[in-house]
Amino acid sequence: MYRLVLALLCMTTSSYAYVDSDFDGVEDAYDLCPQTPLSDLVDADGCMIKSTETEISYDLVFGMGYSQINYASQEPSDTLSSSLQADIYTGRWWFQLVASHYKSDDGVESKSGLEDTSVSIMYRFTPTEKLSITTGVGLILPTYKSTYNNEETDYMASVDLDYDLNSRFSLFFGSNYTLVNDSDVTEEKYQNSYGFYAGAKYIQPSKKSALSAAYYQNESIYTSTQTIKYLSLGYTYMIDNSWNIGGHYGHGLSDSASDKSISAYVGYTF
């Protein structure tokens, strides 16, 4: 018991003799930079060397588009769509939610409603200064209603690569895979879907705008529909640090793709 009491007394004495108010490992008596945040790495004087605090940013993107095919049902029809995308960025992690609404008219019947909603989580890393790789997994929630019994949650995975050739030109490539859980019906049979894209981007000297061109190919979730193929031209413009706008023009290369499609968006980062 005597030894235990003595040890406690020594610990208590030590705690009074050593005071580190900001918990940076440097005693207050020798701390030249008091009250540094817990996320800061400090030197022997208690002053910040590097902050390890993770910055969090958000953005909202609203888009509108027109195509000559309803891609949810794969039926030829004039289709107007609107979408809302929400992103949260924290360090190398990226969380995304995309919801959209469509209105389709094939000349006989008009349809409208929600398309499927996707929720994704992605991670970006840079093996080299020029190469950036983003991997992601997500859920496709069945908010689109039809008579095809496609009301199960699907799973998706993706990988995207960006390679900077120089300060003006870059190449990009991506692929995705969707695991479809819907059960076959008399009208349609389902299959897992795989797709990829490849393209190039030119960044203008002002660094406020960029032009891109890409080839897209994606299998339909319906076995009766041939692979969707099209070319896309894109443009983005940074108005300021918060606002950005852009658009895409698509030209179909297969009967399953819209001959022509166009979309535009506006985004805000905060």
C-alpha positions in Angstrom: 0.0 0.0 0.0 2.9 2.4 0.9 4.4 2.0 -2.6 1.0 2.6 -4.3 0.5 5.8 -2.3 4.0 6.9 -3.1 3.5 6.3 -6.9 0.2 8.2 -6.9 1.9 11.1 -5.1 4.7 11.2 -7.6 2.2 11.1 -10.5 0.2 14.0 -9.0 3.3 16.0 -8.4 4.5 15.4 -12.0 1.1 16.5 -13.4 1.3 19.8 -11.5 4.9 20.4 -12.6 4.2 19.7 -16.3 1.4 21.7 -17.9 0.5 21.4 -21.6 -2.7 23.4 -22.2 -3.0 22.7 -25.9 -1.9 19.1 -25.7 0.8 19.5 -28.4 3.5 17.7 -26.4 5.4 20.9 -25.6 5.2 22.2 -22.0 3.5 25.6 -21.6 6.6 27.1 -20.1 8.6 26.4 -23.3 5.7 26.7 -25.8 6.3 29.6 -28.2 3.0 29.0 -30.0 0.3 28.4 -27.3 -3.2 27.1 -28.1 -2.4 25.4 -31.4 -5.2 23.3 -32.8 -5.2 19.5 -32.1 -4.9 18.9 -35.8 -1.5 20.7 -36.1 1.8 18.9 -36.2 4.3 21.0 -34.2 8.0 21.4 -33.8 10.1 21.5 -30.6 8.9 25.0 -29.9 5.2 24.1 -30.2 4.7 25.9 -33.5 2.9 24.4 -36.4 4.8 22.5 -39.0 1.7 21.1 -40.9 -2.0 21.0 -40.3 -3.6 17.6 -40.6 -7.2 19.0 -40.5 -9.3 17.6 -43.3 -11.0 20.2 -45.3 -14.6 19.5 -46.2 -16.4 21.1 -49.3 -19.7 20.6 -50.9 -21.3 21.2 -54.3 -24.7 21.1 -55.9 -25.1 20.6 -59.7 -28.4 21.1 -61.5 -28.7 19.8 -65.0 -31.2 19.5 -67.9 -31.1 17.4 -71.0 -32.8 16.3 -74.1 -32.5 13.0 -76.0 -34.5 11.0 -78.5 -34.5 7.8 -76.4 -35.7 7.2 -72.9 -32.7 5.3 -71.6 -34.5 3.9 -68.6 -37.0 2.0 -70.8 -34.9 2.0 -74.0 -37.9 3.2 -76.0 -37.6 5.8 -78.8 -39.2 9.0 -77.6 -38.5 12.7 -77.1 -37.3 12.8 -73.5 -36.6 15.8 -71.3 -34.8 15.2 -68.1 -33.7 17.2 -65.1 -31.2 16.1 -62.5 -29.8 17.2 -59.1 -26.4 16.1 -58.0 -25.0 16.6 -54.5 -21.3 16.0 -53.6 -19.4 16.0 -50.4 -15.5 16.1 -50.6 -13.3 15.3 -47.6 -9.7 14.7 -48.2 -9.4 12.0 -50.8 -13.0 10.7 -50.2 -16.0 11.8 -52.2 -19.6 11.1 -51.5 -22.3 11.6 -54.2 -26.1 11.5 -54.6 -27.8 11.8 -58.0 -31.6 12.1 -58.5 -33.3 12.8 -61.7 -36.8 13.3 -63.2 -37.9 12.6 -66.8 -40.8 13.5 -69.1 -41.0 11.3 -72.2 -43.4 11.5 -75.3 -43.3 9.0 -78.1 -46.1 10.7 -80.1 -48.8 8.4 -78.7 -48.3 8.4 -74.9 -46.6 10.7 -72.5 -44.9 9.4 -69.4 -43.1 11.1 -66.5 -41.6 10.3 -63.2 -38.4 9.7 -61.2 -35.5 7.9 -62.8 -33.4 5.6 -60.6 -31.4 7.3 -57.8 -27.8 6.6 -57.2 -25.7 6.9 -54.1 -21.9 6.5 -54.4 -18.7 6.7 -52.3 -15.4 7.2 -54.1 -11.7 7.5 -53.2 -9.1 9.4 -55.3 -5.4 8.7 -55.1 -2.4 10.0 -57.2 0.3 7.4 -57.8 2.3 10.0 -59.8 2.1 13.7 -60.3 0.5 13.2 -63.7 -1.8 10.3 -62.9 -5.0 10.5 -60.8 -7.2 7.4 -60.2 -10.7 7.4 -58.7 -12.4 4.2 -57.6 -16.0 4.0 -56.5 -18.8 1.8 -55.3 -22.5 2.6 -55.0 -26.1 1.7 -55.0 -28.8 2.3 -57.7 -32.0 2.7 -55.8 -35.2 1.7 -57.7 -37.1 5.0 -57.8 -38.0 4.4 -61.5 -41.4 2.6 -61.8 -42.3 0.5 -64.8 -44.1 -2.7 -65.7 -40.8 -4.6 -66.1 -40.4 -5.7 -62.5 -37.2 -3.7 -62.2 -37.7 -2.6 -58.6 -34.7 -4.1 -56.9 -31.6 -2.3 -55.7 -28.6 -2.7 -58.0 -24.9 -2.4 -57.2 -22.2 -0.6 -59.2 -18.5 -0.2 -59.2 -16.3 2.1 -61.2 -12.7 3.2 -61.9 -11.7 6.5 -63.6 -8.2 7.5 -64.7 -6.9 11.0 -65.6 -3.4 11.5 -67.1 -1.9 15.0 -67.6 0.2 15.1 -70.8 1.2 18.7 -70.0 -0.4 21.8 -68.6 -2.9 22.0 -71.4 -3.8 18.5 -72.5 -4.9 15.4 -70.5 -6.3 12.0 -71.3 -9.1 10.2 -69.4 -10.5 6.7 -69.3 -13.1 5.0 -67.1 -15.1 1.8 -66.8 -18.1 0.7 -64.8 -19.9 -2.5 -63.9 -23.5 -2.8 -62.6 -24.8 -5.9 -60.9 -28.5 -6.1 -61.8 -30.7 -7.8 -59.2 -34.0 -7.5 -61.1 -35.9 -10.7 -62.1 -36.8 -11.5 -65.7 -40.3 -10.8 -67.0 -42.1 -12.0 -70.1 -41.3 -8.7 -71.9 -37.7 -8.4 -70.9 -34.7 -10.3 -69.7 -32.0 -8.6 -67.6 -28.2 -8.8 -67.6 -25.3 -7.3 -65.7 -24.1 -4.2 -67.4 -20.5 -3.1 -68.3 -19.3 0.1 -69.9 -16.3 2.2 -70.6 -15.3 5.6 -72.0 -12.1 7.2 -73.3 -11.3 10.7 -74.3 -9.1 13.8 -74.2 -9.4 17.3 -72.7 -7.9 20.6 -73.5 -7.6 23.3 -70.8 -7.5 26.8 -72.1 -4.6 29.1 -71.0 -6.9 31.0 -68.6 -7.6 27.7 -66.8 -11.2 28.8 -66.5 -12.6 26.7 -69.3 -12.0 23.3 -70.9 -13.0 21.4 -74.0 -13.4 17.6 -74.1 -14.2 14.8 -76.6 -14.9 11.2 -75.7 -16.2 7.9 -76.9 -18.8 6.1 -74.7 -19.9 2.4 -74.8 -22.3 0.7 -72.4 -24.3 -2.5 -72.4 -27.9 -2.1 -71.7 -29.4 -3.9 -68.7 -31.9 -5.5 -71.2 -30.6 -8.4 -73.2 -32.7 -7.5 -76.2 -31.0 -4.1 -76.6 -27.7 -3.8 -78.4 -24.7 -2.0 -76.8 -25.1 1.7 -76.6 -22.4 3.7 -78.4 -22.0 7.4 -78.8 -19.5 10.3 -79.1 -19.6 13.3 -76.8 -18.3 16.8 -76.9 -18.2 18.8 -73.7 -17.4 22.3 -72.4 -17.0 23.6 -68.9 -16.4 27.1 -67.7 -15.5 28.4 -64.2 -17.3 31.7 -63.6 -15.5 32.1 -60.2 -14.4 30.0 -57.3 -18.0 29.0 -56.6 -20.0 28.9 -59.8 -19.4 26.8 -62.9 -21.4 25.9 -66.0 -21.1 23.4 -68.8 -22.8 21.3 -71.4 -22.5 18.2 -73.6 -23.5 17.3 -77.1 -23.9 13.6 -78.0 -24.0 11.8 -81.3 -25.3 8.3 -81.4 -23.3 5.5 -83.1 -25.7 2.7 -82.5 -29.5 2.2 -83.0 -29.8 1.9 -79.2 -28.4 5.4 -78.7 -30.1 8.7 -79.3 -29.1 10.1 -82.7 -28.6 13.5 -81.0 -28.7 14.6 -77.4 -27.8 17.7 -75.6 -27.4 18.7 -71.9 -26.4 21.7 -69.8 -25.7 22.2 -66.1 -24.9 24.8 -63.5 -22.9 24.0 -60.4 -22.2 25.8 -57.1 -19.4 24.9 -54.6 -19.4 26.0 -51.0 
